[in-house]
C-alpha cells in the first residue's frame, strides 16, 4: 500500500503482489517490471510509515528498497515522543486519538482469524491503513513540536535504522541471556504490581491495563 499527496490531492494505491491464497497476481514479466518501478519509487521518494523500521526491513530483504541508510518519518516513534508516550502505539489506537474513525484493524484481524479474508477485504484494509498513516504525519509531528520533543524524535529517527540492522550486521540477541533477564524482570514487575495494588486499594488492579489506569 502506497499513498501521497499529488497536486494537493490524496492519492492511495494498493499494488498486490500475490492473491491471499498465495498465487502470483501478475505474470512473471509484469511482476518483474512492477518491482523495478516500486524499487525506484521507494528509493527516491520520502518515506513515512507506522513502525517503519519493520516495513523497510522487509522491503530491503525482498529488494524493493536498496538504500539501507535511508531514513523516514515513523509515526509510531513520533507517538512515543509525545505526551501520549505511555499509551498504546498501535495504528488503530493512534488514529482513534486524532480522528473519529472506527478501528478497522480490529475488524480486519477478526476476519483473518475467521478465515474470511478475500483479495478485496485485504485491499480495502491496506488502503485504510495507508490513508490513516498519511493523515497522521502532520498532526503527530505538530504534537511532537508542541511537547518540545523534536530533539528526541530526531535522535530516535537516526537510531531506528541502526537498531533495525543489528541482526543483519551480526549483532544478534543472545536468547539465553534474554530469557534469564526476562525472568528477573517478571519477578520485579510482580512485586511492583503488588505495591501498586496496595496503594490504590484494589486487590485485582492491573497497572498494565490502560482502561483500569484511566478509570482510576
N, C-alpha and C positions, 0 to 999 in steps of 0.2 A: 504494500500500500504506500502510495506517494501523494503528497499534497504540496501546494504552494499558492502564492498569490501572484497572478499573472495579469498585468494591466488593471490592477485594482480588484480583480475577481478571484475568489477562492476556487481553486481547481483541484479536484480529488481524482486520482486514478488508481484503480486496483488492477494489477497485472498478474494474473495467475500463472504459475509455472506447472502445477500438477492439479488434477482433479482430487477431490477428497478421498477417492478410492485408490490414489497413487498413480493413475495413468498420466502420462505426459499430456499437457494441454496443447502443445504445438508440435509440428513436425520438427525433426532434428535440425534442419537448416534454419527455419524461422526461430526456433528456440535459441540457437547459437547467435543469430543476429540480434535478437532481443536482449540477450545477456550482454553483448558488446555495447549496446546503446545504454543499458542500465548502468554498466560499469563506467562509461564516460560521464553520465549524468551524476552518479554518486561521487565520483572522484572530483568533479569540478564545482558542483553547486554546494552552497551552505547546507549543513545538515542540522536537524533537530530531531529529538525523539524522546520517548519516555523509557528510561533505563537504556540509554543509547549505547552504553558500553556493550551490553548483550547483543543488541542488533548489529553493531559494527563488527563484533567478533564473528558472528555468523556470516555476515557479508564478506569479511576477509577470508574466512575459511572456504567459501564457495567461489571466491574470485570475482564477486560482484563489486568489491571495493579493493583497491590495491594500495592506496595511500594510508599506511599504518599510522603515520604521525598526524593524521587529520583530526581536528577537534570539532566538536559541535555543541549545540545547546541541549543539555539533558534536563528535561522538565522535572524529572524525579529528583535530581540533585538540587535544582532550583527550589523545589518544595521543601527539601531538607533545610535549605538555607533561609528559611523564613520563620515567622512566629508560629508556624504550624509544624515545627520540626519534630514534635513528639506525637503527631497524629499519623494515621496510616498514609502511605505514599503510593499506593496502587492507583492506576489511572482512573478507575471507577470512582474512588473516593475523592481524588483531587478535582476531577471535573465537577463533582457534586458540590464542592466548595464554591466554585466560580459560576456555575451555570445551573439553571433549573432544567435539568435533564435526567431522565430515568437511567439507572445503572445498567446499560446494555450489556456490560461484560458479565454480570451475574447471570443474565438470561442466556447469553451465548454459552457460558460454561455448563449450565444445566442441560442445554440442548446437546452439547458434546457428550456429557455423561449418559444421556438417554439415547444416544446413538442416532439422532435425527438431524445431524448437521448435513446440509447439502452444499453444493457449489454456490448456490445463490445466498444462503444464510451466512456462509463464511465470507463471501464477497461483501455483503452488507455490513457484517460485523467489522471487517477490516476497514471499510470506508468510514464507519463511525469512529473507530479508533483514531484514524488519521485526522479526521476533522476536529475531534476533541483536542488532540495534541497540538494541532496547528493553531487553534484558537487560544490555547493555554499559554503559549510562549510569551506574548506581550504582558498579560496581566500578572503572570508569575514573575517575570523579570522586574516589573514595576513594584511588586511586593518585596522582592529581594532588595531593591533600592530603598524602599520605604523603611525596611528593617535595618538599613545600614550594613548589609551583609555582602556588598559587592566583592570585597576582598576575599571573603570566604568562598563565594561562588567561583571567582576567577581561579583561586588555588585548587578547589575541588575539580574544576574543569580540566586543569592541567594534569592533575594526578590520576583522573579516571582512566585514560589510555594506558598509563603505567601499570595500574592495578590490573586492568584487563589483560595485558600482555605478559603478566608474570609467568603464567603456565607455559606460554609459547616460548619464553626465554629460559625455561628450565627452573624457574623459581617456584617450585610446587609446594603445596601444603603437605606437611607430614601428618597423615591421618591418625597415627598412633598418638602423637603429641596433642593433636586437636581433640581427640576423644578424651584423653586424660584431663585436659583443661576444661572440657565441657562438663565433666563430672564435678569438678571443683566449682564451676560456675553455677550449676544447677543447685548444689548444696547451699551456696551463698544466697542465691535467689530465693530459695525456700525459706531461709532464715529471715531475709528482708521482708518477704511477703507476710510472714507471721508477725513481724513487728508492725507492719502497716495495718494488718487486721486488728491488732490490739489498739492501735492509735485511733482508728476510725470507729471501733466498737462494733464491727460487723464480722462475725466469725468466718463466713464464706466469701468475704470480699476478695475479688481478684484484681490486683493492681495492673495486670496486663489487659484487662477488659476496658477498652475505651468508653463504651456506654456506661459501665459501672463508675468509672472515674468521673465521667461527665456528670452523672446524676449526683454523685457525692459533692 
